Amino acid sequence: MGSQQKQNEAETEEDTMTQVTATMAGSIWKLLVAVGDHVEEGQDVIILESMKMEIPIAAEASGVVKHIHVQEGDFVNEGDVLVEIE
């Protein structure tokens, strides 16, 4: 029964995570947050450079940055997960 409870807790934790994804292909120009930072819905978390334009990528929910999947200079494709917020 202990493992079932842990599984349920893990599923609940995953349900509360919000993933910030790339809206288009491009390079990560600037990270605006760090792991542990509190962000508000609509706050810019990354600046993506694509076609010589700077495109801000905003958090879709408020919470705490739990994981950053990219570094400045990385190339990403549309839909790639950039940041996880809990």
C-alpha positions as CSV (number, residue, x, y, z in Angstrom):
1,M,0.0,0.0,0.0
2,G,2.9,2.3,0.6
3,S,4.0,2.2,-3.0
4,Q,0.5,3.0,-4.2
5,Q,0.4,6.0,-2.0
6,K,3.8,7.2,-3.4
7,Q,2.6,6.7,-6.9
8,N,-0.5,8.8,-6.2
9,E,1.6,11.5,-4.7
10,A,3.9,11.4,-7.8
11,E,0.9,11.7,-10.1
12,T,-0.5,14.6,-8.1
13,E,2.9,16.4,-8.2
14,E,3.1,15.9,-12.0
15,D,-0.5,17.3,-12.3
16,T,0.6,20.6,-10.7
17,M,3.6,21.1,-13.0
18,T,3.3,23.6,-15.8
19,Q,5.6,23.3,-18.8
20,V,6.7,26.4,-20.7
21,T,7.3,25.5,-24.3
22,A,8.9,27.2,-27.3
23,T,6.4,28.9,-29.6
24,M,8.7,28.6,-32.6
25,A,12.2,27.3,-33.5
26,G,15.1,29.5,-32.5
27,S,18.0,30.0,-30.2
28,I,17.8,30.8,-26.5
29,W,19.0,34.3,-26.3
30,K,18.5,35.0,-22.6
31,L,17.3,33.2,-19.5
32,L,15.3,35.6,-17.3
33,V,14.7,33.2,-14.4
34,A,16.6,30.6,-12.3
35,V,15.6,27.5,-10.5
36,G,13.8,28.4,-7.3
37,D,12.5,31.8,-8.6
38,H,8.8,32.6,-8.1
39,V,7.1,33.7,-11.3
40,E,3.7,35.1,-12.0
41,E,1.4,34.1,-14.9
42,G,2.4,36.2,-17.9
43,Q,5.9,37.0,-16.7
44,D,8.6,36.6,-19.3
45,V,10.9,33.7,-18.4
46,I,13.0,33.3,-21.6
47,I,13.9,35.4,-24.6
48,L,14.0,33.4,-27.8
49,E,15.8,34.7,-30.9
50,S,14.3,33.6,-34.2
51,M,14.6,35.2,-37.7
52,K,16.7,38.1,-36.1
53,M,13.7,38.9,-33.8
54,E,13.6,38.6,-30.0
55,I,10.5,36.7,-28.9
56,P,9.6,36.8,-25.2
57,I,8.3,33.5,-23.8
58,A,6.0,33.9,-20.8
59,A,5.0,31.6,-17.9
60,E,1.4,30.3,-18.4
61,A,0.9,29.9,-14.7
62,S,2.2,31.3,-11.4
63,G,4.5,29.2,-9.3
64,V,8.2,28.3,-8.6
65,V,10.7,27.4,-11.3
66,K,11.6,23.7,-10.7
67,H,13.7,22.9,-13.7
68,I,15.2,24.7,-16.7
69,H,15.8,22.4,-19.7
70,V,17.9,24.8,-21.8
71,Q,20.9,27.1,-21.6
72,E,21.6,30.4,-23.4
73,G,22.7,29.6,-26.9
74,D,20.8,26.3,-27.2
75,F,18.7,25.8,-30.4
76,V,15.1,24.7,-29.7
77,N,12.2,23.6,-31.9
78,E,8.6,24.6,-31.6
79,G,7.0,22.7,-28.8
80,D,10.2,21.9,-26.9
81,V,9.9,22.1,-23.1
82,L,12.0,25.0,-21.8
83,V,11.0,25.5,-18.2
84,E,8.9,23.6,-15.7
85,I,7.0,25.5,-13.0
86,E,5.3,24.0,-10.0
